[in-house]
Amino acid sequence: MKNEVSIQQADFSLADEVALLERDNEIDGAVVTFIGRVRNKNEGLTVTALTLEHYPGMTEKLLEKIITTAKERWNIGRVKVIHRIGRLEIGEQIVFVGITSQHRQDAFAANEFIMDYLKVKAPFWKKELTENGEKWLAAKSSDSKKAEQWS
């Protein structure tokens, strides 16, 4: 399995994605995954749904670059990133990051790095449907500060 990036509307199965990371992989002893889901509250408002859009072509290239950087910094094996687009309801999965490595420390660090950079570098746009109507979300300064820790 090579590095894989998927931008898709369809949901994904954690069990299936972990099985793909582990298949015929006898060298890596660690598998670390992260799943982000749509939550029902944000900035004090009740959220009822989330719509995600992206810049096709550019998004995939940036995610590949983030993965390449992670592979240069840590001894990791397989990497899979899935990011969903379209309208998502409360509780639905948005993003999956899966990493394998020989040791857990590299897998945990690389997974966190990829998520931190994905949040601030990848061209995704989020629109929340809230109790007060729809609103586009701006990038959070806390996400930018989190990504800066890796510089």
Contact map, one row per residue, 1 for C-alpha under 8 A:
1111000000000000000110000000000000000000000000000000000000000000000000000000010000000000000000000000000000000000000000000000000000000000000000000000000
1111000000000000000000000000000000000000000000000000000000000000000000000000011000000000000000000000000000000000000000000000000000000000000000000000000
1111100000000000000000000000000000000000000000000000000000000000001000000000011100000000000000000000000000000000000000000000000000000000000000000000000
1111110000000000000000000000000000000000000000000000000000000000000000000000001110000000000000000000000000000000000000000000000000000000000000000000000
0011111000000000000000000000000000000000000000000000000000010011000000000000000111000000000000000000000000000000000000000000000000000000000000000000000
0001111100000000000000000000000000000000000000000000000000010000000000000000000011100000000000000000000000000000000000000000000000000000000000000000000
0000111110000000000000000000000000000000000000000000000000010000000000000000000001111000000000000000000000000000000000000000000000000000000000000000000
0000011111100000000000000000000000000000000000000000000000000000000000000000000001111000000000000000000000000000000000000000000000000000000000000000000
0000001111100000000000000000000000000000000000000000000000000000000000000000000000011100000000000000000000000000000000000000000000000000000000000000000
0000000111110000000000000000000000000000000000000000000000000000000000000000000000010000000000000000000000000000000000000000000000000000000000000000000
0000000111111000000000000000000000000000000000000000000000000000000000000000000000010000000010000000000000000000000000000000000000000000000000000000000
0000000001111101100000000000000000000000000000000000000000000000000000000000000000000000000010000000000000000000000000000000000000000000000000000000000
0000000000111111100000000000000000000000000000000000000000000000000000000000000000000000000000000000000000000000000000000000000000000000000000000000000
0000000000011111110000000000000000000000000000000000000000000000000000000000000000000000000000000000000000000000000000000000000000000000000000000000000
0000000000001111111000000000000000000000000000000000000000000000000000000000000000000000000000000000000000000000000000000000000000000000000000000000000
0000000000011111111100000000000000000000000000000000000000000000000000000000000000000000000000000000000000000000000000000000000000000000000000000000000
0000000000011111111110000000000000000000000000000000000000000000000000000000000000000000000000000100000000000000000000000000000000000000000000000000000
0000000000000111111111000000001000000000000000000000000000000000000000000000000000000000000000000100000000000000000000000000000000000000000000000000000
0000000000000011111111100000000000000000000000000000000000000000000000000000000000000000000000000000000000000000000000000000000000000000000000000000000
1000000000000001111111100000000000000000000000000000000000000000000000000000000000000000000000000000000000000000000000000000000000000000000000000000000
1000000000000000111111101000001000000000000000000000000000000000000000000000011100000000000000000111000000000000000000000000000000000000000000000000000
0000000000000000011111111100001000000000000000000000000000000000000000000000000000000000000000000001000000000000000000000000000000000000000000000000000
0000000000000000001111111000000000000000000000000000000000000000000000000000000000000000000000000000000000000000000000000000000000000000000000000000000
0000000000000000000001111100000000000000000000000000000000000000000000000000000000000000000000000000000000000000000000000000000000000000000000000000000
0000000000000000000011111111000000000000000000000000000000000000000000000000000000000000000000000000000000000000000000000000000000000000000000000000000
0000000000000000000001011111100000000000000000000000000000000000000000000000000000000000000000000000000000000000000000000000000000000000000000000000000
0000000000000000000000001111100000000000000000000000000000000000000000000000000000000000000000000000110000000000000000000000000000000000000000000000000
0000000000000000000000001111111000000000000000000000000000000000000000000000100000000000000000000001111000000000000000000000000000000000000000000000000
0000000000000000000000000111111000000000000000000000000000000000000000000000000000000000000000000001111100000000000000000000000000000000000000000000000
0000000000000000000000000001111100000000000000000000000000000000000000000000000000000000000000000001111100100000000000000000000000000000000000000000000
0000000000000000010011000001111110000000000000000000000000000000000000000000000000000000000000000111100100100000000000000000000000000000000000000000000
0000000000000000000000000000011111000000000000000000000000000000000000000000000000000000000000000111000100110010000000000000000000000000000000000000000
0000000000000000000000000000001111100000000000000000000000000000000000000000000000000000000000011110000000000010000000000000000000000000000000000000000
0000000000000000000000000000000111110000000000000000000000000000000000000000000000000000000000111100000000000010000000000000000000000000000000000000000
0000000000000000000000000000000011111000000000000000000000000000000000000000000000000000000011111000000000000000000000000000000000000000000000000000000
0000000000000000000000000000000001111100000000000000000000000000000000000000000000000000000011110000000000000000000000000000000000000000000000000000000
0000000000000000000000000000000000111110000000000000000000000000000000000000000000000000011111100000000000000000000000000000000000000000000000000000000
0000000000000000000000000000000000011111000000001100000000000000000000000000000000000001111111000000000000000000000000000000000000000000000000000000000
0000000000000000000000000000000000001111110000100000000000000000000000000000000000000000011000000000000000000000000000000000000000000000000000000000000
0000000000000000000000000000000000000111110001111000000000000000000000000000000000000000011000000000000000000000000000000000000000000000000000000000000
0000000000000000000000000000000000000011111111100000000000000000000000000000000000000000000000000000000000000000000000000000000000000000000000000000000
0000000000000000000000000000000000000011111111100000000000000000000000000000000000000000000000000000000000000000000000000000000000000000000000000000000
0000000000000000000000000000000000000000111110000000000000000000000000000000000000000000000000000000000000000000000000000000000000000000000000000000000
0000000000000000000000000000000000000000111111000000000000000000000000000000000000000000000000000000000000000000000000000000000000000000000000000000000
0000000000000000000000000000000000000000111111100000000000000000000000000000000000000000000000000000000000000000000000000000000001110000000000000000000
0000000000000000000000000000000000000001110111110000000000000000000000000000000000000000000000000000000000000000000000000000000001100000000000000000000
0000000000000000000000000000000000000011110011111100000000000000000000000000000000000000010000000000000000000000000000000000000111100000000000000000000
0000000000000000000000000000000000000001000001111100000000000000000000000000000000000000110000000000000000000000000000000000000111100000000000000000000
0000000000000000000000000000000000000101000000111110000000000000000000000000000000000011110000000000000000000000000000000000000111000000000000000000000
0000000000000000000000000000000000000100000000111111000000000000000000000000000000000011110000000000000000000000000000000000011110000000000000000000000
0000000000000000000000000000000000000000000000001111100000000000000000000000000000001111000000000000000000000000000000000000011100000000000000000000000
0000000000000000000000000000000000000000000000000111110000000000000000000000000000011111000000000000000000000000000000000001111000000000000000000000000
0000000000000000000000000000000000000000000000000011111000000000000000000000000000001100000000000000000000000000000000000001110000000000000000000000000
0000000000000000000000000000000000000000000000000001111100100000000000000000000000001000000000000000000000000000000000000011100000000000000000000000000
0000000000000000000000000000000000000000000000000000111111100000000000000000000000000000000000000000000000000000000000000011000000000000000000000000000
0000000000000000000000000000000000000000000000000000011111110000000000000000000000000000000000000000000000000000000000000000000000000000000000000000000
0000000000000000000000000000000000000000000000000000001111111000000000000000000000000000000000000000000000000000000000000000000000000000000000000000000
0000000000000000000000000000000000000000000000000000001111111100000000000000000000000000000000000000000000000000000000000010000000000000000000000000000
0000000000000000000000000000000000000000000000000000011111111110000000000000000000000000000000000000000000000000000000000111000000000000000000000000000
0000111000000000000000000000000000000000000000000000000111111111000000000000000000000000000000000000000000000000000000000000000000000000000000000000000
0000000000000000000000000000000000000000000000000000000011111111100000000000000000000000000000000000000000000000000000000000000000000000000000000000000
0000000000000000000000000000000000000000000000000000000001111111110000000000000000000000000000000000000000000000000000001100000000000000000000000000000
0000100000000000000000000000000000000000000000000000000000111111111000000000000000000000000000000000000000000000000001000100000000000000000000000000000
0000100000000000000000000000000000000000000000000000000000011111111100000000000000000000000000000000000000000000000000000000000000000000000000000000000
0000000000000000000000000000000000000000000000000000000000001111111110000000000000000000000000000000000000000000000000000000000000000000000000000000000
0000000000000000000000000000000000000000000000000000000000000111111111000000000000000000000000000000000000000000010011000000000000000000000000000000000
0010000000000000000000000000000000000000000000000000000000000011111111100000001000000000000000000000000000000000010000000000000000000000000000000000000
0000000000000000000000000000000000000000000000000000000000000001111111110000000000000000000000000000000000000000000000000000000000000000000000000000000
0000000000000000000000000000000000000000000000000000000000000000111111111000000000000000000000000000000000000000000000000000000000000000000000000000000
0000000000000000000000000000000000000000000000000000000000000000011111111100000000000000000000000000000000000100110000000000000000000000000000000000000
0000000000000000000000000000000000000000000000000000000000000000001111111111000000000000000000000000000000000100000000000000000000000000000000000000000
0000000000000000000000000000000000000000000000000000000000000000000111111110000000000000000000000000000000000000000000000000000000000000000000000000000
0000000000000000000000000000000000000000000000000000000000000000000011111110000000000000000000000000000000000000000000000000000000000000000000000000000
0000000000000000000000000000000000000000000000000000000000000000000001111111000000000000000000000000000001101100000000000000000000000000000000000000000
0000000000000000000000000000000000000000000000000000000000000000000000111111100000000000000000000000110001000000000000000000000000000000000000000000000
0000000000000000000000000000000000000000000000000000000000000000000000100111111000000000000000000011110001100100000000000000000000000000000000000000000
0000000000000000000000000001000000000000000000000000000000000000000000000011111000000000000000000011110000000000000000000000000000000000000000000000000
1110000000000000000010000000000000000000000000000000000000000000000000000001111100000000000000000111100000000000000000000000000000000000000000000000000
0111000000000000000010000000000000000000000000000000000000000000001000000001111110000000000000001111000000000000000000000000000000000000000000000000000
0011100000000000000010000000000000000000000000000000000000000000000000000000011111000000000000011110000000000000000000000000000000000000000000000000000
0001110000000000000000000000000000000000000000000000000000000000000000000000001111100000000000111100000000000000000000000000000000000000000000000000000
0000111100000000000000000000000000000000000000000000000000000000000000000000000111110000000000111000000000000000000000000000000000000000000000000000000
0000011100000000000000000000000000000000000000000000000000000000000000000000000011111000000001110000000000000000000000000000000000000000000000000000000
0000001111100000000000000000000000000000000000000001000000000000000000000000000001111100000011100000000000000000000000000000000000000000000000000000000
0000001110000000000000000000000000000000000000000011110000000000000000000000000000111111000001000000000000000000000000000000000000000000000000000000000
0000000010000000000000000000000000000000000000000011100000000000000000000000000000011111000000000000000000000000000000000000000000000000000000000000000
0000000000000000000000000000000000000000000000001111000000000000000000000000000000001111100000000000000000000000000000000000000000000000000000000000000
0000000000000000000000000000000000000100000000001111000000000000000000000000000000001111110111000000000000000000000000000000000000000000000000000000000
0000000000000000000000000000000000000100000000011100000000000000000000000000000000000011111100000000000000000000000000000000000000000000000000000000000
0000000000000000000000000000000000001111000000111100000000000000000000000000000000000001111100000000000000000000000000000000000000000000000000000000000
0000000000000000000000000000000000001111000000000000000000000000000000000000000000000000111110000000000000000000000000000000000000000000000000000000000
0000000000000000000000000000000000001100000000000000000000000000000000000000000000000001111111000000000000000000000000000000000000000000000000000000000
0000000000110000000000000000000000111100000000000000000000000000000000000000000000010001001111110000000000000000000000000000000000000000000000000000000
0000000000000000000000000000000000111100000000000000000000000000000000000000000000111001000111110000000000000000000000000000000000000000000000000000000
0000000000000000000000000000000001111000000000000000000000000000000000000000000011110000000011111000000000000000000000000000000000000000000000000000000
0000000000000000000000000000000011110000000000000000000000000000000000000000000111100000000011111100000000000000000000000000000000000000000000000000000
0000000000000000000000000000000011100000000000000000000000000000000000000000001111000000000000111110000000000010011000000000000000000000000000000000000
0000000000000000110010000000001111000000000000000000000000000000000000000000011110000000000000011111000000000010000000000000000000000000000000000000000
0000000000000000000010000000001110000000000000000000000000000000000000000001111100000000000000001111100000100110000000000000000000000000000000000000000
0000000000000000000011000001111100000000000000000000000000000000000000000001111000000000000000000111110000100000000000000000000000000000000000000000000
0000000000000000000000000011111000000000000000000000000000000000000000000011110000000000000000000011111101100000000000000000000000000000000000000000000
0000000000000000000000000011110000000000000000000000000000000000000000000011100000000000000000000001111100000000000000000000000000000000000000000000000
0000000000000000000000000001110000000000000000000000000000000000000000000000000000000000000000000000111111100000000000000000000000000000000000000000000
0000000000000000000000000000111100000000000000000000000000000000000000000000000000000000000000000000111111110000000000000000000000000000000000000000000
0000000000000000000000000000000000000000000000000000000000000000000000000000000000000000000000000000001111111000000000000000000000000000000000000000000
0000000000000000000000000000000000000000000000000000000000000000000000000111000000000000000000000000101111111100000000000000000000000000000000000000000
0000000000000000000000000000011100000000000000000000000000000000000000000101000000000000000000000011101111111110000000000000000000000000000000000000000
0000000000000000000000000000000100000000000000000000000000000000000000000000000000000000000000000000000111111111000000000000000000000000000000000000000
0000000000000000000000000000000000000000000000000000000000000000000000000100000000000000000000000000000011111111100000000000000000000000000000000000000
0000000000000000000000000000000000000000000000000000000000000000000001100101000000000000000000000010000001111111110000000000000000000000000000000000000
0000000000000000000000000000000111000000000000000000000000000000000000000000000000000000000000001110000000111111111000000000000000000000000000000000000
0000000000000000000000000000000000000000000000000000000000000000000000000000000000000000000000000000000000011111111100000000000000000000000000000000000
0000000000000000000000000000000000000000000000000000000000000000000001000000000000000000000000000000000000001111111110000000000000000000000000000010010
0000000000000000000000000000000000000000000000000000000000000000011001000000000000000000000000001000000000000111111111000000000000000000000000000000000
0000000000000000000000000000000000000000000000000000000000000000000000000000000000000000000000001000000000000011111111100000000000000000000000000000000
0000000000000000000000000000000000000000000000000000000000000000000000000000000000000000000000000000000000000001111111110000000000000000000000100110000
0000000000000000000000000000000000000000000000000000000000000000010000000000000000000000000000000000000000000000111111111100000000000000000000000010000
0000000000000000000000000000000000000000000000000000000000000010010000000000000000000000000000000000000000000000011111111100000000000000000000000000000
0000000000000000000000000000000000000000000000000000000000000000000000000000000000000000000000000000000000000000001111111100000000000000000000100000000
0000000000000000000000000000000000000000000000000000000000000000000000000000000000000000000000000000000000000000000111111100000000000000001000110010000
0000000000000000000000000000000000000000000000000000000000000100000000000000000000000000000000000000000000000000000011111110000000000000000000000000000
0000000000000000000000000000000000000000000000000000000000100110000000000000000000000000000000000000000000000000000011111111000000000000000000000000000
0000000000000000000000000000000000000000000000000000011001100000000000000000000000000000000000000000000000000000000000001111100000000000000000000000000
0000000000000000000000000000000000000000000000000001111000100000000000000000000000000000000000000000000000000000000000000111110000000000000000000000000
0000000000000000000000000000000000000000000000000001110000000000000000000000000000000000000000000000000000000000000000000011111000000001100000000000000
0000000000000000000000000000000000000000000000000111100000000000000000000000000000000000000000000000000000000000000000000001111100000001100000000000000
0000000000000000000000000000000000000000000000000111000000000000000000000000000000000000000000000000000000000000000000000000111110000111100000000000000
0000000000000000000000000000000000000000000000111110000000000000000000000000000000000000000000000000000000000000000000000000011111000111100000000000000
0000000000000000000000000000000000000000000000111100000000000000000000000000000000000000000000000000000000000000000000000000001111111110000000000000000
0000000000000000000000000000000000000000000011111000000000000000000000000000000000000000000000000000000000000000000000000000000111111110000000000000000
0000000000000000000000000000000000000000000011110000000000000000000000000000000000000000000000000000000000000000000000000000000011111000000000000000000
0000000000000000000000000000000000000000000010000000000000000000000000000000000000000000000000000000000000000000000000000000000011111100000000000000000
0000000000000000000000000000000000000000000000000000000000000000000000000000000000000000000000000000000000000000000000000000000011111110000000000000000
0000000000000000000000000000000000000000000000000000000000000000000000000000000000000000000000000000000000000000000000000000001111011111000000000000000
0000000000000000000000000000000000000000000000000000000000000000000000000000000000000000000000000000000000000000000000000000001111001111100000000000000
0000000000000000000000000000000000000000000000000000000000000000000000000000000000000000000000000000000000000000000000000000111100000111110000000000000
0000000000000000000000000000000000000000000000000000000000000000000000000000000000000000000000000000000000000000000000000000111100000011111000000000000
0000000000000000000000000000000000000000000000000000000000000000000000000000000000000000000000000000000000000000000000000000000000000001111100000000000
0000000000000000000000000000000000000000000000000000000000000000000000000000000000000000000000000000000000000000000000010000000000000000111110110000000
0000000000000000000000000000000000000000000000000000000000000000000000000000000000000000000000000000000000000000000000000000000000000000011111110000000
0000000000000000000000000000000000000000000000000000000000000000000000000000000000000000000000000000000000000000000000000000000000000000001111111000000
0000000000000000000000000000000000000000000000000000000000000000000000000000000000000000000000000000000000000000000000000000000000000000000111111100000
0000000000000000000000000000000000000000000000000000000000000000000000000000000000000000000000000000000000000000000100110000000000000000001111111110000
0000000000000000000000000000000000000000000000000000000000000000000000000000000000000000000000000000000000000000000000010000000000000000001111111111000
0000000000000000000000000000000000000000000000000000000000000000000000000000000000000000000000000000000000000000000000000000000000000000000011111111100
0000000000000000000000000000000000000000000000000000000000000000000000000000000000000000000000000000000000000000000100000000000000000000000001111111110
0000000000000000000000000000000000000000000000000000000000000000000000000000000000000000000000000000000000000000100110010000000000000000000000111111111
0000000000000000000000000000000000000000000000000000000000000000000000000000000000000000000000000000000000000000000000000000000000000000000000011111111
0000000000000000000000000000000000000000000000000000000000000000000000000000000000000000000000000000000000000000000000000000000000000000000000001111111
0000000000000000000000000000000000000000000000000000000000000000000000000000000000000000000000000000000000000000100000000000000000000000000000000111111
0000000000000000000000000000000000000000000000000000000000000000000000000000000000000000000000000000000000000000000000000000000000000000000000000011111
